[in-house]
Amino acid sequence: MQPLSERKHKALISALQQLHRLMEEDLGLSKLRNFGKGTDDIRQLEELYDRYQQLMAELGDCIGAYHDLYKDLKINVLAPQVRHIRHRMDQRSAEYHTLKTHLVAVRSY
C-alpha cells in the first residue's frame, strides 16, 4: 500500500480545475470526453483525500495507544514477573529457552 501524495493530489486538482475553466470559456475543448461531470469528480477526489487524511490520523492515534500499552505491559507486568520466575526455573529446560526467546523478541521491538 502506497501513501497518497499531497503534492500530486493538489497538482491533479489544479489541472482539473484549469481544464474545467477552459471548457467554460468554450475554447473548443467542450468535446473532451467524460469531463461533463468534472466538478463532481473533483469533489469526490477531495472527499476521498480528506477521508484518507482522517484515517491516517486515526491510525496514528491507534499506533500511539498500542505503543503506550505495549511499553506499560513490558515494563510493569512482564519484566517483574520474569525476574521473579527466572530464578526458580531450570535454565537448561525447554520452557526456559522458549521464555528467553520470547523475551529477546519483545526487547528488540
Summary of the structure (lengths in Angstrom):
residues: 109
radius of gyration: 27.9
end to end distance: 22.5
largest distance: 85.9
contacts: 220
relative contact order: 0.06
helix: 75%
strand: 0%
